[in-house]
């Protein structure tokens, strides 16, 4: 494990809280204007404070011009996979190719059941996600008619469409061994949970599982995007903790995450004042990390 050499991208996360909608819109339009690459939005429809993530993504795509938006991650048990594929392709067409799909097997099962969704054991949740991925890929394949028979999901004689405007990235959220192997076999990208679930010291073993599964499937591990969700705060003064510190601390840490831990995409979850924090992230941190990573890669290439 180490630097996979992929292009580095940066994004922000916004919380879909209904009461904060004006602030969310301001944060995302600022991120778009500042040249960030991505916006990620968590998907917990049973949370009474939250707007529906898919409706919010449509609203934000309509208000922006270049930034890409993805669910971080879509809650599979609440929607059938063919419908997820339809919604994703529709948002991609409507936005001119600016939608990506993050998807997970589900969590908070009591809340899912309370909303009418299924309860699944961990093995069943992963198996259902694999079936969903295969249906979604079939839906986007360009085939006129698709059929799939699974234990959890089936489609029979379905006419999919419209086709996405670009090849949508299918990024899977998870961090346990069974899920990591699935990512290595099938995913375009990996989205581990927040740092508390997937700390930097745990990355080598997780990345290795993904890589080994990819290689066993005949895939190049470098083809898999690695997306890190980073809650924190940019503050002046001394460093208070991991991603709680000044610009220099952020630049050093993210550069290490890229060069040593193998991540290529960083999604900032501001702990406070998202508009101001997003502006600082875009203006003060992103350019410095890009420069540091490029310099290190150039130096390594010369040595090699």
N, C-alpha and C positions, 0 to 999 in steps of 0.2 A: 504494500500500500504506500501511497505517496501522492505526488502530483500526477493526475491523469492527463494534464495538458489541455483540458477543454477551455473554451472561452469563458471568462468570468462574467457573471451577471449579478445584478443587485435589484432587490425589491423591498417592498414594505408590506406589512400586514395591517389590516384595519378590522376592528371588531364590528360586527353587524348589529350593534345596539340601536334600536329604533330611536331612542332619545338623543343619540349622538349623530343622527343622519347629516345635519349641516356640516359638522366637523369632519365626518367621513368623506363627504363630497369635496370639501376643501383640501383635505389631505391627499386624496387621489388625484385631483386635478393639478395640485402642486407637484406631486411625484411625476406626473406625465410631463409637465412643463420643464422639470429639472432633469429629464433624460433618464430616469430610472427605467428598468426593464420590465418589472413585474409587480403586480398586486396580488396578494394571497388573502383569502377570506375563509375563516373557519365555517363549518356547516353543522350546526346543531339546531335543527328546526323545533325541537321540543323545549328549547330555552325560551321562556315567555318574553324575555326582554329583547330577543333577537328578531330582526326582519328575516324573511326567507332569503337565504344566500343567493339563490339563482336569480330571483327578481332583482336583488341589489346589484349583482354582477351586470345584468342587462342595463340597469340605470347608469352604472359607472362607465361601462363601455360606450354608452351613448354620449357621455360627457367628456370623453378623452379622444385622443387622435392617434397615439403611437404606442402607449404602454399596453402590455399584455396582462390579462387577468385570469386567475385560476382559483378553484375551490381548494382550500388547504386544510382538510381534504373533504371531498364529497362523501356524504353519509350513505353508503350503498343500501343498507337495510330499509331506508325510507323511500327508495325509488327503484323501480325495476331497471335493469341495465339497458334495455332497448330505449327506454324513455330518457335515460341519462345520455345515451349516444345521440338521440334526436335533439335534446336541449343543447348539448355541446356543439353539434354541427350547426344548429341554428344560430347560436351566439357567435360562432366563428364566421359564418356568412354575414351576419348583420354588422359585425365589427371589422370586416375586411381582413380576417385571419389573425385576430388578436386574442384568441381564447386557447387556453391549455387546460388539461383535465388532471387534477390531482384527485385520487380516490382512495378510500380506506374501507376496511371490512366492517367497521362499526365499533362503537364503544357506548358506555352508559346504557346497558341493555334494558334496565328497568324503565328508563325514560323512553327508549325506543318502543318497548311493549306498550307503555301507557299511551302512545300515539298511534297504536295499531300495527306496529312493525313486529317482525319475528324476534324471538330470543334465540341466539346461536352460541354454541360452545366455541372455544377458540379454534379447534380443528375444522368445525363446520363453517365458521366465519371465513377462514382462509380458502376452503374449498369453494364456497359460494363466490368469493371474490375472483377466483380463477375462472369460474364459469362466466361471470359478468365481463371480465376482460375479453374473453373469447367472443362473446356476443357483441360487445362494443366494437371490437376490431372488425368483425364481420359486417356490422352495420356501416362502417366507414370504408369497406373494401371496394366499393364500386359495383358489387354484384347486384343484379336486378332483383333476385329473390334469395333470401337466406333462411336456413333452417338449422336449429341447434337443439339437441335434447340433452338436458342436464338433470341432476338431482334437485337442484334448487331453482334453476331458471331454464325456460325453453322458449323458443320462437319457432313458428311453423309457417312457411310460405310468406314470410314478411317481406314487403317491398320497402327497403330503406331509402332514406333521402330526406332533405337534400344532402349532397356531399359537402364535407367541410371545405373551407376556402384554402386551408393549408393542412399539412400533415400535423394533426394535433398531437402534442406530447402527452403520453399517458404515464403519469407519475404516481407511484404507490406510496402511501404512508404506512409505516410500521417499523418495528425494531426487534421483534423476537425471531428466533432462528427459522421457523417455518415460513414466516412472511419474507424474511431476507432471501431465502432460497427462491421463493416465488418471484421476487423482484429481479433476481439474477437471471431467471429463465425467461421472463415475459415483459418486464417493464422498460419504458424509455427513461425513467428517472426514479430516484429514491428520495422520499421526504421523511426523515426520521422525526419523531415528536420533538417537543421543546427540549432544551438542554437538560432539564431535570430528569428526563427519561433516557436521553441519549447524550451523556456527557462526553467531552473530547477523549477522555481516557478509555472509553468503551468503543471508540471508533475503529481501531485496527481490527478487532475481532469481527465487528459487524461488516466492515468493508470486505474483509476476507471471505466471509460467507457469500456475499453477493457475487464477488469475483469468481469464486470457485463454481458457483451454480451457473454463472454466465458461461464460463469456459467449458463446463460439462455439456452445455447446450450448443456449443460451437459459436458462442457470441464473444465479441471483444468487450471486455469490461469498460473500456474507454468510451463505448457508445452509450453508457448509462449516465445520465445527469445525476449529480449529487447535490441536493438542495438542503440547506441548513436553516431552520427557523431560529432566530436569535433575539430573545427578549432582552431588553437592557435599556440603558440610559446614557446618553452622551453628557458628561458633566465636566466642568472645569475644576481644576484642583487635583488632589491625589486620587489614585485608583482605589475604589471601595470594594471591588470584587470583580469577578469575571463579567465583562461587558457592562461594568458600572464604573466608568472612568473617562478620562479626557481623550481627545482625538488620537494622540499617539498610542494610547493603550488599544483603542479600537483598531487602528491600522495594523499594529503589530499582531494582534490576535487574529484578525481576519486573514492576514497574509499567511500566518502559520496554518490556519485551517485550510487554506488553498494548497499550500506547498507540502505540508506534512500530513494533513488528515484527509486530503483528497476531495474536498468540496469545491464546487465551481459556481454555486449560486447561493447568495446570502439574502435571506428575507428578514428584515429588521422589524421586530415587534416593539414599538416604543412603549415604555412603561408609563410615561407621562407626556403631556403636551405634544400630541402626535404631529401637528402641523409644524411647529418649530423644530422638533426632533428630526422630522423627515427632511426639512431644509438643510439642517446641519449634516445629516447623513449623506445627502446627495452632493453637497458642496465641499465638505471638508474631509470626508472619509473615503467615499467611492473613488475619486480620482487618485488619491494616494495609494489605495490598495491596488488599483489597476497598474499603476506605475511600479510599485514594489514587486508585484507578481511578474510583470513583463521583464523587469530588470533581472530578477532571479532566474527566470526561464532562459533569457538570452545568455546570461553568464554560464548557466549549466550546459547549454548547447555548445558554447565555445569550448568548455572544458572537455565535453564528450567528444 
